[in-house]
Amino acid sequence: LRAVARDLEDRVIVDSTPGRTAGELAAEAGRALPALAAELAAAARVFDDVTYGEVPGTPEAYRVMCALDEHLRAARPAPPVRMETP
């Protein structure tokens, strides 16, 4: 997930924010890439479980991270919403 965060920052999809949590990263990236919001949230939970919850990593958790990484490489951010002035 740290590599995913770095890639998203390098591509200027999310801001570089020191100390950001995995959940905060998922929420920010999910707003820019709404089609991947659920995958981002799932990856954040996996990261937190393994890193802080002492839950052992599993092949399925690894697949979640790899799939997210692959999907993010092809993703393009949603265009910003413009407000029309009357």
C-alpha positions, 0 to 999 in steps of 0.5 A: 500500500505504501508503494500504491500511495507513492504512485498516486502521489507521483501521478498527482492523483492524491496530495503528498500528506505525511502521516496520512492513514491508510483509510485517509489515503483510500478516501482521498484516492476514492474521490479521485477514482470512484470506480476503485473506491471499494478496492482502495478501502479493502486494501486499506483494511488489509494494510491496517490488519496486517500492519497494526492488527497483527493479522497474518498476511494471506494469499488472498490479501496479497491478491487484493493488493496486487489487483488494486495495484494493477487496476490503479496503473490503468486508472485515470482520475475523474475530471473535476466537477465544475460549478456553472455560474448563473 
